[in-house]
Amino acid sequence: MKTDGAEVLSKTVTQDEAAILDAWNAALREGTSLQSGRIREAELQTQVKAVFGQIRDALASGGLDADAAGFASLRETLADISRSRAIQGFTPTDTANFVFSLKEPIFDALKRMLDGDATALAAGVWAAGKVLDRLGLQTMEVFLASREEVIGRQGQEIAELSTPVVRLWDGILALPLIGTLDSARTGVVMENLLQAIVDEEAEIAIIDITGVPTVDTLVAQHLLKTVAAARLMGADCIVSGIRPQIAQTMVHLGVELNVVSKATLADAFAVALKRTGRKVVRQQAPAEERR
Amino acid sequence: MDRIPILKLGGALIVTIQVDMHDRLALALEEDLTAMIARTSARGVLIEISALEIVDSFIGRMLVSIAAVSRVLDAETVVAGMRPAVAITLVELGLELTGIKTALNVERGMALIQARLSEEDDGHESDRDRHEN
């Protein structure tokens, strides 16, 4: 007699539901995910019950192919759980173990059901292993994808945070750059600067590169692009804060910045004030004036 | 619209581009503008492009060539009101419009042209005049 692993598995899971659920909960309790305090036991049990119910239904609908349509809702539930765990900061092991810890209870249940029928037991164990491994892998895939998403978003946030445009005076903007300039960041910097020029009706923009660790030909090219774009908008650019070592390296590399450059932001600001017809004057101390 | 209107204001010509530029329109503008500069002997040309949302390399080159032609006819070109996205596109295309003055808006653009006009009225010779003498 040919033994169908899927049928055996489905029958076992349906008939021995309570015992398997208890064993699974116990296994999860022993695991580290509860101890880390990131999830409550009640929440975990709700997830367990939901996932188990869907596994049972999916198996009953026939087939062991975890990519089939019968498994669609199960896959979705697992993906949701895995995604929320990635955001809550679970370890990959904890997340994978959520599915893999179901193996032992199911194997035990199969053993109880098919005591003595070695062929059927082997078929059932193989079927359970196949389905659960696939589900576990899918869980991990979603987990990793969510983590990547989180990392990508953080990278974007850092890029946005580190490119502020500051208004120094009416019509004078400063753009203190911090960190390495790559093409993606140059894009953000350029957009922010140009928008600020429109919003503030700025005449002069000072690009301060004190916080830029290295200036090579590529960074210089990015800077020049930004300067050119600002000029097209009708604003002049001054580059400031080129450190002595960087200035030397730039000259040795043959990098040319054909823009007005000043050593410090203060110097650049003075130039900007002068060009807009203003200047900073020291007032006499009020105490002396009164005398 | 098959022609872009050109307005004369004192010694300056004003063009505002308010439709999407296509190639034929650009060529017609260059021709009209050249004729107009010669007829009115204008000293400044203000091209206002704040409504222009899409540029390609042809439009960029057309702006450069309008500026070059105007310079030959002794008029200075100022491009005013370029949008950030347009500026980024032009820079990425490698068209930095060297030789064209730029201004944030029409007011500042006119100020640039007025500055040149009054400078010449005061009797200061511009560089080009000196070369010709």
Interface residues (C-beta under 8 A of the other chain):
Chain A: G187 M190 E191 L194 Q195 I197 V198 E201 A202 E203 K225 A228 A229 A230 R231 L232 M233 G234 A235
Chain B: V79 A80 M82 R83 P84 V86 A87 I88 L90 V91 E92 E96 L97 T102 A103 L104 N105 R108 G109
